[in-house]
């Protein structure tokens, strides 16, 4: 964790580093594997928010630069990247940034 000097921001970091957004929906695949990230993705776009792909227009940003603030595990960012966007993630949680990097690496 990177101490910010702001109690609220530090608490947010502790929470998300301990319980990364979306990770609690992954119940089968071993953590930090490609299957783990794909299971999280399947839940997100299949059960949790089936409307999201159309609303976010993942496939309409080929060759565009895209900044996501609060990218979590990188699930949405990966969708944009798969469709050709050049993506950047900014997140208060160092744990989320590590997970997003892992997501892109597997």
C-alpha positions as CSV (number, residue, x, y, z in Angstrom):
1,X,0.0,0.0,0.0
2,X,1.2,3.5,-0.8
3,X,0.3,5.8,2.2
4,X,-1.4,8.9,0.9
5,X,-1.7,10.8,4.2
6,X,-5.5,10.8,3.7
7,X,-7.3,8.3,6.1
8,X,-10.2,7.8,3.7
9,X,-7.9,7.0,0.7
10,X,-5.7,4.7,2.8
11,X,-8.8,2.8,4.0
12,X,-10.0,2.4,0.4
13,X,-6.6,1.0,-0.5
14,X,-6.7,-1.5,2.3
15,X,-10.2,-2.6,1.4
16,X,-9.5,-3.1,-2.3
17,X,-6.1,-4.6,-1.7
18,X,-7.7,-7.1,0.6
19,X,-10.8,-7.8,-1.5
20,X,-10.2,-6.9,-5.1
21,X,-13.3,-5.9,-7.1
22,X,-14.9,-8.9,-8.7
23,X,-12.6,-11.5,-7.3
24,X,-15.1,-12.9,-4.8
25,X,-17.3,-14.1,-7.8
26,X,-14.5,-16.4,-8.9
27,X,-15.1,-19.7,-7.2
28,X,-13.6,-22.4,-9.4
29,X,-10.4,-21.3,-11.1
30,X,-7.1,-21.0,-9.1
31,X,-6.3,-17.4,-8.3
32,X,-4.2,-15.3,-10.6
33,X,-4.5,-17.7,-13.6
34,X,-5.9,-17.0,-17.0
35,X,-8.9,-19.1,-16.0
36,X,-9.4,-17.0,-12.9
37,X,-9.6,-13.8,-14.9
38,X,-11.8,-15.4,-17.5
39,X,-14.2,-16.7,-14.8
40,X,-14.4,-13.2,-13.4
41,X,-15.1,-11.8,-16.9
42,X,-17.7,-14.4,-17.6
43,X,-19.6,-13.6,-14.4
44,X,-19.3,-9.8,-15.0
45,X,-20.7,-9.9,-18.5
46,X,-22.9,-13.0,-18.3
47,X,-24.7,-12.6,-14.9
48,X,-23.8,-9.4,-13.2
49,X,-24.1,-6.9,-16.1
50,X,-25.0,-8.6,-19.4
51,X,-25.9,-5.1,-20.7
52,X,-22.4,-3.8,-20.2
53,X,-20.7,-4.8,-23.4
54,X,-23.3,-2.9,-25.5
55,X,-23.3,0.1,-23.2
56,X,-19.5,0.4,-22.9
57,X,-19.0,-0.1,-26.7
58,X,-15.9,-2.1,-26.2
59,X,-15.6,-2.8,-29.9
60,X,-15.8,0.9,-31.0
61,X,-12.5,2.2,-29.9
62,X,-9.9,0.6,-32.2
63,X,-6.7,2.5,-32.2
64,X,-8.1,5.1,-29.7
65,X,-6.4,6.0,-26.5
66,X,-8.5,5.0,-23.5
67,X,-8.0,5.9,-19.8
68,X,-9.8,4.0,-17.2
69,X,-9.9,5.5,-13.7
70,X,-10.5,2.8,-11.1
71,X,-9.8,-0.1,-13.4
72,X,-10.0,-2.8,-10.7
73,X,-8.8,-6.2,-12.0
74,X,-8.6,-4.8,-15.6
75,X,-11.6,-6.7,-16.8
76,X,-13.2,-3.9,-18.7
77,X,-9.8,-2.5,-19.8
78,X,-9.0,-5.9,-21.3
79,X,-12.2,-5.8,-23.4
80,X,-11.2,-2.4,-24.9
81,X,-7.6,-3.7,-25.5
82,X,-8.9,-6.8,-27.3
83,X,-10.7,-4.6,-29.7
84,X,-7.7,-2.5,-30.5
85,X,-7.8,0.4,-28.0
86,X,-4.5,1.6,-26.5
87,X,-5.4,1.5,-22.8
88,X,-4.1,3.0,-19.6
89,X,-5.3,2.2,-16.1
90,X,-5.2,4.5,-13.0
91,X,-6.3,3.1,-9.7
92,X,-5.9,4.1,-6.1
93,X,-5.3,0.5,-5.1
94,X,-1.8,-0.9,-5.8
95,X,-3.4,-4.3,-5.5
96,X,-5.8,-3.6,-8.3
97,X,-3.0,-2.3,-10.5
98,X,-1.0,-5.5,-9.9
99,X,-4.1,-7.6,-10.8
100,X,-4.7,-5.6,-14.0
101,X,-1.1,-6.2,-15.0
102,X,-1.5,-9.9,-14.3
103,X,-4.7,-10.0,-16.3
104,X,-2.9,-8.5,-19.3
105,X,0.1,-10.9,-18.9
106,X,-1.8,-14.2,-18.9
